[in-house]
Amino acid sequence: MKQVITRMPEALHALAKDEAARRGQSLNDFVIAAITAALGDDENPPFRARAAALGLLANPTGPRWTDEDEARYRAWLAEQPPGFADAVVEALLEERRTSPW
């Protein structure tokens, strides 16, 4: 048996603790069950395999990003005025600062 110490947001800890109690499990047993379910075993394949089997896994088949695409993108980017994406970056940073996760 090994011990794992992890950090998680307080809100996630509270949700996990409440769900464990609702199921009548210790938090430790709940976390072990969650990790086991995420990794899967012979009888319960991992999440992506289950999703694929149910037809729920997206499998995009569009064209790949090429060197030509990259060159066109870099040329377009060089034409943009300084700071053109600052509002987007600031919004993402604000979301990160205020997100409980």
Secondary structure, DSSP 4 states (H G I P E B T S, - for coil): ---------HHHHHHHHHHHHHHT--HHHHHHHHHHHHH--SSS--HHHHHHHTT-S----PPPPPHHHHHHHHHHHHHSPTTTTHHHHHHHHHHHHH---
